[in-house]
Every structure is written in C-alpha cells, then in structure tokens.
Amino acid sequence: MAAVFLVTLYEYSPLFYITVVFVCFLVTSGLVLGWFGLGVPVILRNSEETESSTRVLEKQMRQVKNPFGLEIPHPASASVTKGVGLTPDCLEDCVLTCYWGCSVQKLHEALQKHVYCFRIKTPQALEDALYSKYLYRQQYFIKKNDREEKYCHLAEDAQVVDFGPVPRSRYPLVALLTLADEEDREIYDIISMVTVIHVPDDSYRLSCRILYQYLLLAQGQYHDLKQLFMSANSTAPTSSDTSPGESSTDRSLLEKAGLAEDEAELPEENSKDCVVCQNGAVNWVLLPCRHACLCDGCVKYFQQCPMCRQFVQESFPLCSRKEQDEDEST
C-alpha cells in the first residue's frame, strides 16, 4: 500500500520532490550541527568549546632542588693555551674537578655505569669509570655560596694546542661538581653535575661555551639539561674585546644557554612580554621545540608554536600562579 502511494505521489504530485529536498536538508543540518552525536566543525563552535578542545596537555613536573651551578664569566678570553675561568654557585660545600681532554666514549660509558652499576657521587667514582682516559686533572674545594672564579688550565708540559678535527674523540674540558659532605648526598636527589665545555683551540676557534650539562640523581638516573629559547627584541651591548659580528653571535648563543654575564641588564619588557598579546608575562614552555613565548592567557589558544609553527605535544609553566602572585606582591 505504501509503495503504491509513493508511486502515485511520484507520478502525479510535486510534493514528492519537495519532501525529498526537505529530508536531505534536515539530514545535512543535523550532521553540521551535531544532532547525531558527531563532531561540530571548529568554525561553528563557540569560544568555550574551542578553548577546551585545543588546550595542549600540561606536562606534570616534579620539583627537585639542584645544589649545583656553574658559569663561564669570560668566554671570549678562554682558550686551550690560556685556560678558562669557571664560576661555581653551590648551595653546599662542593668539589670541582676538571678533566682536560676527556674521552668522549668513556664519559658516556661512565654515565651508563651510573645508571646500571654504581653511583657517580665522588670524583674518584668518575675517575674509576673513565679508566684515566683524560690528559690532565685539576681539583678545587668550593665553599658554600662561594662565587669566586676558579682558573682552570692545562699543565705547561702538556703541550696541547688542539684536540684534533671535528668530530673529536675527546672533549676539551669536562667539569664535575660533587657534594663534599657525605650527609648532603642523603638530602639532595641530585648528587653530582657533569658539564661538558668547549674551549677554542688552533683547529676549532668557536668561542668557549657549555655544550652539555648532565644532572646525576641518587636513584641512578641522569638528565640532560636543555636550553629554553626565548624571544629577544633588542640587541645586548657587545664586549669591547671582540668584533661586533662575533660578539653578536656569541651573545645570542650565550643568552639561550643562560650564560650572558650582563643578562640582568636587559630591559624587563624584552624578556617577559608574550609574543602574541605583548602584555602578559611569558610563563609557558612549549614542547618539544622548548620555546618559552606565551603567557597564561594565550597558551590555551595554540596547538602550534607561534614562533616555529611546530605542533605542541606538551607544555609546562615556569612558575605557578601562587608564585606569580607572590612576586607581584613583593
């Protein structure tokens, strides 16, 4: 009966075509507006739905106190023949041990031994893992909060002017910071810090800088410290003893590593303004690109980094809301 009715409607009435068009319109509208449980296109969503769907996952962080700090106060004057000055900044009494010409392979084997065999919490432990595969060793005792510059240099009879062409089998300088007091090793999760430093020589004249830093934990892990990249709107003043081009390049690289000696003199707005709104303080680091460029208000609108356009997988704040409120109050 129904079939006969449809055939009659199709042959004698234009209502059939009207009905078909109307049904198609209803189905299309339902799909677009999500009546059937399907996703709604971004262009038709309101701001609250867009905000919740595009928010990048926040990476859960665990706060650990690092008792070690090491800087190169005058990188432009450092060389293999002249030596290099290092400024430690430690929360406890520490021992600074410098290894010149340390074997690349043996150093990374020592880091693996820290994970699987024994903990590198003393200079002797690292020396046992290196099997004396270094050219020269120096050691300094660092008092708590002592920021006096320590001068490290090769022995005069070493007669080393370069460490060969790149890629090299030896690092120019490896600095190890360890806690001097055995009781302090039970308090801190981080028990030592290994810093790999490039020192210019006759075959590779790139200015002195920190290449890698590894934090060694008491539980048997080690973490490679990574640089955070921040935007800079102005050029910092250059040193008088270097050419303008070289100083500008070195300055930008040192700023990224956090080693610029007059970094605190930069205008506050150049280092804290969000690159999007130019108003909020930069507080969010985007991963994996490690750009620190967004404030608390803008981070929820971006799935791609506004600086390099790389997709953001995770993010973490530099400081919590409570810490920001305390800083503003002070």
C-alpha positions in Angstrom: 0.0 0.0 0.0 2.8 2.4 0.9 4.6 1.5 -2.3 1.5 2.3 -4.4 1.1 5.6 -2.5 4.8 6.6 -3.2 4.5 5.7 -6.9 1.3 7.7 -7.2 2.9 10.6 -5.4 5.9 10.5 -7.7 3.7 10.5 -10.9 1.1 13.0 -10.0 2.4 15.4 -7.3 5.4 17.7 -7.0 5.2 17.1 -3.2 7.5 14.1 -3.6 10.4 16.3 -4.8 9.7 18.8 -2.0 9.7 16.1 0.6 13.0 14.6 -0.7 14.7 18.0 -0.7 13.3 18.8 2.8 14.5 15.4 4.2 18.0 16.0 2.7 18.1 19.5 4.2 17.2 18.1 7.7 19.9 15.4 7.5 22.6 17.8 6.3 21.7 20.3 9.1 21.8 17.6 11.7 25.3 16.5 10.6 26.6 20.1 10.6 25.1 21.0 13.9 25.9 17.7 15.6 22.4 16.5 16.3 23.5 12.9 15.7 26.4 12.9 18.1 29.1 13.7 15.5 31.8 16.4 16.0 31.0 20.0 15.2 33.3 21.9 12.9 35.6 24.4 14.6 34.2 27.3 12.6 30.8 26.7 14.1 31.8 26.1 17.7 31.7 28.8 20.4 34.8 30.1 22.1 34.3 27.8 25.2 34.2 24.6 23.1 37.2 25.8 21.1 39.2 26.6 24.2 38.6 23.2 25.8 39.3 21.2 22.6 42.6 23.0 21.6 44.2 23.2 25.0 47.5 21.4 25.0 48.2 18.8 27.7 50.1 20.2 30.6 53.2 18.2 31.4 53.3 17.1 35.0 56.6 18.3 36.6 58.3 17.2 39.8 60.3 20.0 41.6 63.8 19.0 42.5 66.4 21.2 44.2 69.7 21.4 42.3 72.6 22.3 44.6 75.0 22.9 41.7 75.6 25.9 39.4 78.4 26.6 37.0 79.0 29.6 34.7 81.8 30.8 32.4 82.1 34.5 33.2 84.6 35.5 30.4 84.1 33.1 27.5 85.8 35.4 25.0 89.2 35.2 26.7 89.2 31.4 27.1 91.4 29.1 25.1 93.3 25.9 25.4 96.7 27.7 25.9 95.3 30.4 28.2 92.9 28.3 30.2 89.3 29.1 31.2 87.7 30.7 34.2 84.7 28.9 35.9 82.4 30.4 38.5 80.6 27.9 40.7 77.5 28.7 42.6 76.6 25.9 45.0 74.2 25.6 47.9 76.5 23.3 49.8 80.2 22.7 50.1 81.3 21.0 46.9 84.3 19.7 45.0 85.0 20.9 41.4 87.1 18.5 39.4 88.2 19.5 35.8 89.3 16.9 33.3 91.1 18.2 30.2 91.0 16.0 27.1 88.4 13.6 28.4 87.5 10.7 26.2 84.0 11.1 24.6 83.3 7.4 24.6 84.5 6.8 28.2 82.5 9.7 29.5 79.2 8.4 28.1 80.1 4.9 29.3 80.6 6.4 32.7 77.1 7.9 32.6 75.7 4.5 31.7 77.5 2.9 34.6 75.9 5.5 36.9 72.6 4.0 35.8 73.4 0.3 35.9 76.5 -0.3 38.0 77.4 2.3 40.7 76.6 5.9 41.5 79.0 8.6 40.5 78.8 10.8 43.6 82.5 11.4 44.1 85.4 12.4 41.8 87.0 9.0 42.4 83.9 7.2 41.2 84.1 9.1 37.9 87.8 8.5 37.5 87.3 4.8 38.0 84.7 4.8 35.3 86.9 6.8 32.9 89.9 4.5 33.3 92.2 7.6 33.3 91.2 8.4 29.7 92.0 12.1 30.1 95.1 14.2 29.7 95.1 16.4 32.9 93.1 16.8 36.1 92.6 19.8 38.4 90.5 19.9 41.6 89.2 22.7 43.8 87.2 22.8 47.0 84.2 25.1 46.8 82.7 26.6 49.9 79.0 27.1 50.3 77.8 30.1 48.3 81.4 30.9 47.2 81.2 32.6 43.8 84.9 33.2 43.4 86.2 32.4 39.9 88.4 29.3 39.6 91.0 29.3 36.9 91.4 26.0 35.0 94.3 25.4 32.6 96.4 22.7 31.2 99.8 21.9 32.6 102.7 23.7 30.9 104.3 20.4 30.0 101.2 19.0 28.3 102.0 20.8 25.0 98.4 20.5 23.7 97.3 23.2 21.2 94.3 21.5 19.8 92.2 18.3 20.2 92.1 17.4 16.5 89.4 17.9 13.8 85.7 17.6 14.3 84.2 15.1 15.1 86.6 14.6 18.0 87.3 11.7 20.2 88.0 13.9 23.2 86.1 16.7 24.9 88.3 19.7 25.6 87.1 20.1 29.2 84.7 18.2 31.5 83.9 19.8 34.8 82.4 17.6 37.6 80.7 19.1 40.7 80.1 16.7 43.6 78.9 17.3 47.2 81.8 17.4 49.6 79.9 16.3 52.7 78.6 12.7 52.7 75.5 13.7 54.7 74.5 16.2 52.0 74.3 13.3 49.5 71.4 11.8 51.5 69.5 15.1 51.5 69.5 16.0 47.8 68.2 13.9 44.9 70.9 15.4 42.6 74.3 14.2 43.8 76.6 15.5 41.0 76.6 17.5 37.8 78.7 16.9 34.8 79.4 19.8 32.5 81.0 19.4 29.0 82.7 22.6 27.9 84.1 23.6 24.5 87.4 25.5 24.7 88.7 27.1 21.5 92.0 25.8 20.1 94.0 26.1 16.9 91.8 23.8 14.8 88.3 24.8 16.2 88.0 28.5 17.1 84.4 28.7 18.1 84.2 30.7 21.4 84.1 29.0 24.7 80.7 27.7 25.8 78.8 24.9 27.6 77.9 22.1 25.3 76.1 19.7 27.6 75.1 19.5 31.3 74.0 16.3 33.0 72.4 16.0 36.4 73.1 12.7 38.1 70.5 11.5 40.6 70.9 9.3 43.6 68.3 6.9 42.3 70.5 6.1 39.3 69.1 8.3 36.6 70.7 11.2 34.8 69.0 14.1 33.0 70.4 16.2 30.1 69.7 19.8 30.8 68.1 21.6 27.7 68.1 25.2 26.7 64.9 27.2 26.7 64.6 29.6 23.7 63.1 33.0 24.4 62.5 35.9 22.1 64.8 38.9 22.2 63.5 42.2 20.9 66.8 44.1 21.3 70.5 43.5 20.8 72.5 43.4 24.0 75.7 45.5 24.3 78.8 43.8 22.9 82.1 43.4 24.6 84.9 45.7 23.7 87.5 43.0 23.1 85.6 41.2 20.3 84.4 42.1 16.8 80.7 43.2 16.5 79.7 40.3 14.3 81.3 37.6 16.5 80.1 39.3 19.7 76.5 39.4 18.5 76.5 35.7 17.5 78.2 34.7 20.8 75.8 36.9 22.8 72.7 35.3 21.2 74.0 31.8 21.9 75.0 32.6 25.4 71.7 34.1 26.1 70.0 30.9 25.0 72.2 28.9 27.4 71.6 31.4 30.2 75.3 32.4 30.4 75.3 36.1 29.4 77.2 37.9 32.1 75.1 41.1 31.8 71.8 39.4 31.1 70.2 41.1 34.1 70.7 44.5 32.5 68.4 43.7 29.6 65.1 45.7 29.6 62.4 43.8 31.5 59.9 44.1 28.8 62.2 42.3 26.2 62.4 39.1 28.2 58.9 38.9 29.8 56.4 40.0 27.1 54.2 37.4 25.5 54.9 37.2 21.7 51.2 37.2 21.0 49.5 39.7 23.2 52.6 41.7 24.1 51.1 42.3 27.5 51.3 39.2 29.7 54.4 37.7 31.3 55.9 34.8 29.5 55.3 31.7 31.6 54.8 28.7 29.4 57.4 26.4 27.7 56.2 24.5 24.6 57.5 21.0 23.9 59.2 19.6 22.0 60.5 22.9 20.5 61.3 24.4 24.0 60.1 27.9 23.1 59.2 30.0 26.1 57.0 32.6 24.4 53.4 32.5 25.7 51.6 33.9 28.8 48.9 32.2 30.8 46.1 33.8 28.8 47.4 32.9 25.3 48.7 29.4 25.8 45.2 27.8 25.6 44.6 29.0 22.1 47.6 27.4 20.4 48.2 23.9 19.1 51.3 25.1 17.1 54.2 27.1 18.4 53.7 30.8 17.3 57.5 31.1 16.8 58.4 28.0 14.8 55.0 26.5 13.9 55.9 23.1 15.3 53.0 21.2 16.7 52.9 21.3 20.5 52.7 18.0 22.3 53.1 19.1 25.9 53.7 22.3 27.8 54.7 23.3 31.3 54.7 26.6 33.3 57.9 28.3 34.5 56.1 29.2 37.8 52.8 28.5 39.4 50.0 31.1 39.8 50.8 31.2 43.5 54.5 32.1 42.8 53.4 34.8 40.4 51.1 36.4 42.9 53.9 36.4 45.5 56.3 38.0 43.0 53.7 40.7 42.2 53.0 41.4 45.8 56.7 41.8 46.6 
